[in-house]
């Protein structure tokens, strides 16, 4: 059976490596990013990688990509931005850009792919929570994790595997994807993947709210 994967943020870093790995494993890969040149580099010598220049913050553009791609069986949503300015020093325009890309981008991806997965009763949906450095990036990271947990509460047990990968900005993409691959062998409700080592634990209240699964 033809397997199609959607990878966002595929022009570099984690997204690019995820796209290359899936293509090497014989998936048809739809690689999405706003960086056209970076996408071309990702898809070099990979005939089953199909690049689409698209900003995930634009739901219309994302819907057009999915209409061309057809049913998607795995999503790796790696598109994120993580400026490190302190909360009080960040310009409002930058905060809006971070939340639009990291949080609304995740929402747009989920709304574009999850209904089809639920209808088919299968699929793997991976959302990456960016490094919770400071300011808006920290808020966005927590929001993506909480959103993943909310999706599972509402739609868990219907055949779709959900994962939230917590990025720390230090763990190499290879190790992040290795941890993700291992996590997919766990029960579908073990949502949270934490590939990093030595990362400070979440505050108790947030940890309880997010109901994290086992640490990878």
Secondary structure, 3 states (H helix, E strand, C coil): CCCEEEEECCCCHHHHHHHHHHHHCCCEEEEEECCHHHHHHHCCCCCCEEEEECCCCCHHHHHHHHHHHCCCCEEEECCCCCCCCCHHHCCHHHHHHHHHHHHHHHHHHHHHHHHHHHHHCCEEEEEEECCCCCHHHHHHHHHHHHHHHHHHHHHCCCCEEEEEEECCCCCCHHHHHHHHHHHCCCCCCCCEECCCCCCCCCCHHHHHHHCCCCCC
